[in-house]
Amino acid sequence: MKLSGSIALVTGANRGLGRSLVTALREAGCAKVYAAARRTETLASDGVIEPVQLDITNTEQVTSTAARCGDINILINNAGVAGFTPALGAQTMANARLEMETNYFGTLAMCRAFAPVLKRNGGGALVNVLSVVSWFNAAMQGTYCASKSAESSLTKAVRCELRAQGTLVVGVYAGYIDTDMAAHMWGAEQFSKSSPAEIAARMLAGIENGTEEILTDERAQSVYSALFKDARPFESELQKAWDVYASQR
Ligand SMILES: NC(=O)c1ccc[n+]([C@@H]2O[C@H](COP(=O)([O-])OP(=O)(O)OC[C@H]3O[C@@H](n4cnc5c(N)ncnc54)[C@H](OP(=O)(O)O)[C@@H]3O)[C@@H](O)[C@H]2O)c1
């Protein structure tokens, strides 16, 4: 997947990893980068970067963004929230619902709205920013882990569904990133954090190479090897099952 000359959209682009992704895409030679965020006042347009107001949980805004940004061939679903609450120990289910609404349903809405756009523009790439906690549950942030797990499962479904249209569907599994989000995480001081610029650079290298599952750092690699063997043969069986199902519809 060639980044130079591409047109990309990044959600949650006003701070953290999203902001670094916008800068990195610009430096990689993208022709246009839509910087989508709930608050766009800190984002300046400069001929390449174009701010777009977007709350991914707002269905009307998702639909109108897909209409306005109909020229993209790279979608990066980066926006996310983490309340860091336990599943049972939290006083209410408010964080659990917000995390699911944003990380799972918001990302799903973006995938649904932009899949036809990517198809029209030759396939392109759809990238979901996931986490090592998509693979396991750390109970002190149990509700966030569940939402990132759901988002990872969604990514695999979308990959099967969009393979036939030639869309590269990428899951990005990151350890700790030095952003506002990680500043509020219990115990994060025990682990080293990567800078958002480093993670953005590894993500773009992976997208350029056509990598479907990007493990962005040492933490992601060590957790992966502790938990899994090679999942690809099993996942290719799942792809075949989808292809048969899709051919019979
Ligand atoms: N930080 C880590 O250690 C870490 C590790 C693994 C994965 N991740 C993932 O990396 C991604 C980026 O996180 P980050 O570390 O950069 O966090 P961050 O600094 O807290 O930034 C989160 C971004 O998401 C945006 N956002 C939240 N809800 C939104 C919504 N409904 N609509 C649109 N934008 C929304 C925020 O916008 P506002 O400014 O309007 O709130 C902000 O721009 C997330 O998907 C996160 O789960 C983070």
The ligand as an SDF file (V2000), in Angstrom:
LIG
                    3D

 48 52  0  0  0  0  0  0  0  0999 V2000
   -2.1370    5.2770   25.1630 N   0  0  0  0  0  0  0  0  0  0  0  0
   -1.9440    3.9630   25.1910 C   0  0  0  0  0  0  0  0  0  0  0  0
   -1.1600    3.4250   25.9980 O   0  0  0  0  0  0  0  0  0  0  0  0
   -2.6400    3.0810   24.1800 C   0  0  0  0  0  0  0  0  0  0  0  0
   -2.2200    1.7520   24.0760 C   0  0  0  0  0  0  0  0  0  0  0  0
   -2.8240    0.9280   23.1290 C   0  0  0  0  0  0  0  0  0  0  0  0
   -3.8160    1.4120   22.3160 C   0  0  0  0  0  0  0  0  0  0  0  0
   -4.2220    2.7180   22.4600 N   0  0  0  0  0  0  0  0  0  0  0  0
   -5.2780    3.1820   21.5540 C   0  0  0  0  0  0  0  0  0  0  0  0
   -4.7510    4.2310   20.7660 O   0  0  0  0  0  0  0  0  0  0  0  0
   -5.8100    5.0820   20.3230 C   0  0  0  0  0  0  0  0  0  0  0  0
   -5.4460    6.5430   20.5730 C   0  0  0  0  0  0  0  0  0  0  0  0
   -5.3230    6.7160   21.9750 O   0  0  0  0  0  0  0  0  0  0  0  0
   -4.3760    7.8200   22.6490 P   0  0  0  0  0  0  0  0  0  0  0  0
   -3.4250    7.0920   23.5070 O   0  0  0  0  0  0  0  0  0  0  0  0
   -3.8870    8.7780   21.6280 O   0  0  0  0  0  0  0  0  0  0  0  0
   -5.4720    8.4890   23.6070 O   0  0  0  0  0  0  0  0  0  0  0  0
   -5.8250   10.0020   23.9340 P   0  0  0  0  0  0  0  0  0  0  0  0
   -4.5900   10.7880   24.0390 O   0  0  0  0  0  0  0  0  0  0  0  0
   -6.7440    9.9080   25.1010 O   0  0  0  0  0  0  0  0  0  0  0  0
   -6.6380   10.4770   22.6240 O   0  0  0  0  0  0  0  0  0  0  0  0
   -7.8740    9.8900   22.3080 C   0  0  0  0  0  0  0  0  0  0  0  0
   -8.4250   10.5660   21.0740 C   0  0  0  0  0  0  0  0  0  0  0  0
   -9.6690    9.9530   20.7280 O   0  0  0  0  0  0  0  0  0  0  0  0
  -10.6370   10.9890   20.5870 C   0  0  0  0  0  0  0  0  0  0  0  0
  -12.0040   10.5420   20.8360 N   0  0  0  0  0  0  0  0  0  0  0  0
  -12.5190    9.9660   21.9390 C   0  0  0  0  0  0  0  0  0  0  0  0
  -13.8400    9.7320   21.7720 N   0  0  0  0  0  0  0  0  0  0  0  0
  -14.1650   10.1840   20.5220 C   0  0  0  0  0  0  0  0  0  0  0  0
  -15.3470   10.2340   19.7620 C   0  0  0  0  0  0  0  0  0  0  0  0
  -16.5230    9.7900   20.2550 N   0  0  0  0  0  0  0  0  0  0  0  0
  -15.3140   10.7530   18.5130 N   0  0  0  0  0  0  0  0  0  0  0  0
  -14.1520   11.2050   18.0030 C   0  0  0  0  0  0  0  0  0  0  0  0
  -12.9880   11.2230   18.6820 N   0  0  0  0  0  0  0  0  0  0  0  0
  -12.9940   10.7070   19.9340 C   0  0  0  0  0  0  0  0  0  0  0  0
  -10.1950   12.0530   21.5870 C   0  0  0  0  0  0  0  0  0  0  0  0
  -10.8490   13.2680   21.2860 O   0  0  0  0  0  0  0  0  0  0  0  0
  -11.1520   14.4040   22.4250 P   0  0  0  0  0  0  0  0  0  0  0  0
   -9.8960   15.2310   22.5220 O   0  0  0  0  0  0  0  0  0  0  0  0
  -12.3270   15.1370   21.8770 O   0  0  0  0  0  0  0  0  0  0  0  0
  -11.4540   13.6630   23.7070 O   0  0  0  0  0  0  0  0  0  0  0  0
   -8.7050   12.0490   21.3010 C   0  0  0  0  0  0  0  0  0  0  0  0
   -8.4290   12.7500   20.1290 O   0  0  0  0  0  0  0  0  0  0  0  0
   -7.0660    4.6080   21.0700 C   0  0  0  0  0  0  0  0  0  0  0  0
   -7.8490    3.8000   20.2110 O   0  0  0  0  0  0  0  0  0  0  0  0
   -6.5100    3.7720   22.2050 C   0  0  0  0  0  0  0  0  0  0  0  0
   -7.4430    2.7960   22.6470 O   0  0  0  0  0  0  0  0  0  0  0  0
   -3.6530    3.5590   23.3590 C   0  0  0  0  0  0  0  0  0  0  0  0
  1  2  1  0
  2  3  2  0
  2  4  1  0
  4  5  1  0
  4 48  2  0
  5  6  2  0
  6  7  1  0
  7  8  2  0
  8  9  1  0
  8 48  1  0
  9 10  1  0
  9 46  1  0
 10 11  1  0
 11 12  1  0
 11 44  1  0
 12 13  1  0
 13 14  1  0
 14 15  2  0
 14 16  1  0
 14 17  1  0
 17 18  1  0
 18 19  2  0
 18 20  1  0
 18 21  1  0
 21 22  1  0
 22 23  1  0
 23 24  1  0
 23 42  1  0
 24 25  1  0
 25 26  1  0
 25 36  1  0
 26 27  1  0
 26 35  1  0
 27 28  2  0
 28 29  1  0
 29 30  1  0
 29 35  2  0
 30 31  1  0
 30 32  2  0
 32 33  1  0
 33 34  2  0
 34 35  1  0
 36 37  1  0
 36 42  1  0
 37 38  1  0
 38 39  2  0
 38 40  1  0
 38 41  1  0
 42 43  1  0
 44 45  1  0
 44 46  1  0
 46 47  1  0
M  CHG  2   8   1  16  -1
M  END
$$$$
